[in-house]
Amino acid sequence: MEKELLKVMKGKMFVSCQGYDEKTFHTTEDMVMMANAAAIGGCFGFRVNSPENVKAVKKQFPNYPVIGIYKIEREDSEVYITPDVSAAKELVDAGADIIALDCTKRKNYLGEYGWETLQKAKEKFPQVLFMADCATFKEAKLAVQFGADIVSTTMSGYTHETEERSEEPDFEMLKKCKEQLNAFIICEGRIWTREDALRAFEAGADAIVVGTAITNPKLITKRYIDFLKEKKIWQ
């Protein structure tokens, strides 16, 4: 069943429906409305944060696959995307079809790397697809070795090692993953335009996830304003 989902996912786009802060969209109702808009627009599935929101979106859209994540921030670790097996369990119980977790070269609050957490979760929930959010090819390779069904470029540009990356998706990492790894490859992060999406597929992505460019009006607006100020048009 899980492998069948990967087959139909190929060439498709997920929309990341996540809250950003209490001054903008953030409630469960908001997330369901975001998903509704994306579904009407024709997306294949959603990426959703927290068991509560996953459950609500799956209830409204039972036939759409959901990539579930659970962001839990702690002072003792930089890892916050589904940081442990218990977080993964809550997402499984909420109905997520795919569980994504941080698989960067950073340890969680338990002192484990994400690929170690992934292996434990995979053993506990063999019926679920697991997606490794990575920042580098080396991390993606390790994640596959530890059982990841899917690897993604989600964290490229968001770790100390990769913070100098450009504002565009990590096409180089995508290409390398496609050439050297036996896994489903997802491009996520900094896909701002249709051209970015096309280039991601051309670089080797099996599917893509688009978030901010669709579901974050605050940052979309800020991006326009910053550009106009940079060009000395907005004084």
C-alpha positions as CSV (number, residue, x, y, z in Angstrom):
1,M,0.0,0.0,0.0
2,E,2.8,2.4,1.0
3,K,4.8,1.7,-2.2
4,E,1.6,2.2,-4.3
5,L,1.3,5.7,-2.8
6,L,4.9,6.5,-3.9
7,K,4.0,5.5,-7.4
8,V,1.0,7.8,-7.7
9,M,2.9,10.7,-5.9
10,K,5.4,10.8,-8.8
11,G,5.3,14.1,-10.6
12,K,2.9,15.6,-8.1
13,M,2.8,18.7,-5.8
14,F,2.0,18.9,-2.1
15,V,1.1,22.2,-0.4
16,S,2.4,22.9,3.1
17,C,-0.4,24.2,5.2
18,Q,1.2,25.5,8.4
19,G,0.6,28.3,10.8
20,Y,3.2,31.0,11.2
21,D,2.3,33.2,14.2
22,E,-0.8,34.3,16.1
23,K,-1.1,37.6,14.1
24,T,-1.7,35.7,10.9
25,F,-3.1,32.3,10.0
26,H,-2.5,29.8,12.8
27,T,-5.7,28.0,14.0
28,T,-6.7,24.5,13.0
29,E,-9.7,26.0,11.2
30,D,-7.2,28.2,9.2
31,M,-5.2,25.1,8.2
32,V,-8.3,23.3,7.0
33,M,-9.2,26.4,4.9
34,M,-5.7,26.5,3.5
35,A,-5.9,22.9,2.5
36,N,-9.3,23.5,1.0
37,A,-8.0,26.3,-1.2
38,A,-5.0,24.1,-2.2
39,A,-7.3,21.2,-3.0
40,I,-9.6,23.4,-5.2
41,G,-6.4,24.6,-6.9
42,G,-5.6,21.0,-7.8
43,C,-2.8,19.9,-5.4
44,F,-2.1,16.3,-4.7
45,G,-1.7,16.4,-0.9
46,F,-0.7,18.4,2.1
47,R,2.2,18.8,4.6
48,V,0.6,19.6,8.0
49,N,2.1,20.4,11.4
50,S,0.8,18.9,14.7
51,P,-1.4,15.9,15.4
52,E,-4.5,18.1,15.9
53,N,-4.1,19.7,12.5
54,V,-3.3,16.5,10.7
55,K,-6.4,14.9,12.2
56,A,-8.6,17.8,11.1
57,V,-7.2,17.9,7.6
58,K,-7.6,14.2,7.1
59,K,-11.1,14.3,8.4
60,Q,-12.0,17.0,5.8
61,F,-9.9,15.4,3.0
62,P,-9.7,11.6,3.6
63,N,-8.6,10.8,0.1
64,Y,-5.6,13.3,0.1
65,P,-2.3,12.0,1.4
66,V,-0.9,14.0,4.3
67,I,2.8,14.4,5.2
68,G,2.6,14.9,8.9
69,I,5.2,16.7,11.0
70,Y,5.2,17.7,14.7
71,K,7.2,20.8,15.5
72,I,8.3,20.7,19.2
73,E,10.8,23.4,20.1
74,R,13.2,22.9,23.0
75,E,16.0,25.0,24.4
76,D,18.4,22.0,24.6
77,S,18.3,21.1,20.9
78,E,18.0,22.7,17.4
79,V,16.0,19.7,16.2
80,Y,12.3,20.4,16.3
81,I,10.6,18.6,13.4
82,T,9.2,15.4,14.8
83,P,12.1,15.1,17.2
84,D,11.3,11.7,18.8
85,V,9.4,8.4,18.3
86,S,6.5,9.6,20.6
87,A,5.9,12.6,18.3
88,A,5.9,10.2,15.3
89,K,3.3,8.0,17.1
90,E,1.0,10.9,17.7
91,L,1.1,11.7,14.0
92,V,0.4,8.1,13.1
93,D,-2.5,8.0,15.4
94,A,-3.8,11.3,13.8
95,G,-3.9,9.6,10.4
96,A,-0.7,10.9,8.7
97,D,0.2,8.9,5.6
98,I,3.8,10.0,5.7
99,I,5.8,11.1,8.7
100,A,8.6,13.6,8.1
101,L,11.4,14.3,10.6
102,D,14.6,16.2,10.9
103,C,17.5,14.1,9.6
104,T,20.2,16.7,9.7
105,K,23.6,16.2,11.3
106,R,22.3,17.6,14.6
107,K,21.3,15.6,17.7
108,N,17.9,15.8,19.3
109,Y,17.3,16.3,23.0
110,L,17.9,12.6,23.6
111,G,21.3,12.8,22.0
112,E,20.2,10.9,18.9
113,Y,20.6,11.9,15.2
114,G,17.5,12.0,13.2
115,W,18.4,8.9,11.2
116,E,18.6,6.9,14.4
117,T,15.2,8.2,15.5
118,L,13.9,7.4,12.0
119,Q,15.1,3.8,12.3
120,K,13.4,3.3,15.6
121,A,10.1,4.8,14.4
122,K,10.3,2.8,11.2
123,E,10.6,-0.4,13.2
124,K,7.7,0.6,15.4
125,F,5.4,1.7,12.5
126,P,6.5,-0.4,9.4
127,Q,3.2,0.4,7.7
128,V,4.0,4.1,7.5
129,L,6.2,5.9,5.0
130,F,9.0,8.0,6.5
131,M,10.5,11.1,5.0
132,A,13.8,12.5,6.0
133,D,14.1,16.3,6.0
134,C,17.8,16.8,5.1
135,A,20.2,19.7,4.4
136,T,22.9,17.9,2.6
137,F,23.4,14.9,0.3
138,K,25.5,13.1,3.0
139,E,22.5,13.4,5.4
140,A,20.1,12.0,2.8
141,K,22.4,9.1,2.1
142,L,22.6,8.2,5.8
143,A,18.8,8.5,6.1
144,V,18.3,6.0,3.3
145,Q,20.8,3.6,4.9
146,F,18.7,3.8,8.1
147,G,15.4,3.1,6.3
148,A,14.0,6.4,4.9
149,D,11.5,5.8,2.2
150,I,11.7,9.5,1.1
151,V,14.4,12.1,1.3
152,S,13.8,15.8,0.9
153,T,15.8,19.0,0.6
154,T,13.7,20.7,3.2
155,M,16.5,21.7,5.6
156,S,19.0,22.9,3.0
157,G,19.8,26.5,3.9
158,Y,18.5,26.2,7.4
159,T,21.4,24.6,9.2
160,H,24.7,26.2,10.2
161,E,26.5,24.1,7.6
162,T,24.2,25.2,4.7
163,E,23.2,28.7,5.8
164,E,25.2,30.3,2.9
165,R,23.0,28.6,0.3
166,S,21.2,30.8,-2.2
167,E,17.5,31.7,-2.1
168,E,16.7,29.0,-4.7
169,P,16.0,25.3,-4.1
170,D,19.0,23.1,-3.7
171,F,19.1,21.7,-7.3
172,E,22.6,20.3,-6.9
173,M,21.6,18.2,-3.9
174,L,18.5,17.0,-5.8
175,K,20.5,15.9,-8.8
176,K,23.0,14.0,-6.6
177,C,20.3,12.3,-4.6
178,K,18.6,11.2,-7.8
179,E,21.8,9.8,-9.3
180,Q,23.1,8.0,-6.2
181,L,20.2,7.1,-3.9
182,N,17.5,4.4,-4.1
183,A,14.7,6.5,-2.6
184,F,11.9,8.7,-3.5
185,I,13.2,12.3,-3.8
186,I,11.2,15.4,-2.8
187,C,12.2,19.0,-3.4
188,E,11.0,21.3,-0.6
189,G,12.2,24.7,0.4
190,R,12.4,28.0,-1.5
191,I,10.2,27.0,-4.4
192,W,8.9,30.5,-5.3
193,T,7.8,30.2,-8.9
194,R,6.5,27.8,-11.5
195,E,9.9,27.9,-13.1
196,D,11.5,26.8,-9.8
197,A,9.0,23.9,-9.7
198,L,9.8,22.8,-13.3
199,R,13.5,23.0,-12.7
200,A,13.1,20.9,-9.5
201,F,11.6,18.1,-11.5
202,E,14.2,18.5,-14.2
203,A,16.9,18.2,-11.5
204,G,15.5,14.9,-10.3
205,A,12.7,15.5,-7.9
206,D,10.0,12.8,-7.9
207,A,7.6,15.3,-6.2
208,I,7.6,18.7,-4.7
209,V,6.3,20.5,-1.6
210,V,5.4,24.2,-1.9
211,G,4.7,26.2,1.3
212,T,5.5,29.8,1.9
213,A,5.0,30.9,-1.7
214,I,1.4,29.8,-1.5
215,T,0.3,29.9,2.2
216,N,2.2,32.7,3.9
217,P,0.8,36.1,2.8
218,K,3.0,37.9,5.3
219,L,6.2,36.7,3.9
220,I,5.0,37.0,0.3
221,T,4.2,40.6,0.9
222,K,7.5,41.2,2.7
223,R,9.4,39.7,-0.2
224,Y,7.8,42.2,-2.6
225,I,8.4,45.2,-0.3
226,D,12.0,44.2,0.4
227,F,12.7,43.9,-3.4
228,L,11.1,47.3,-4.1
229,K,13.2,48.9,-1.4
230,E,16.3,47.2,-2.6
231,K,15.7,48.7,-6.1
232,K,15.1,52.2,-4.6
233,I,11.5,52.3,-5.8
234,W,10.0,52.1,-2.3
235,Q,11.4,55.1,-0.4
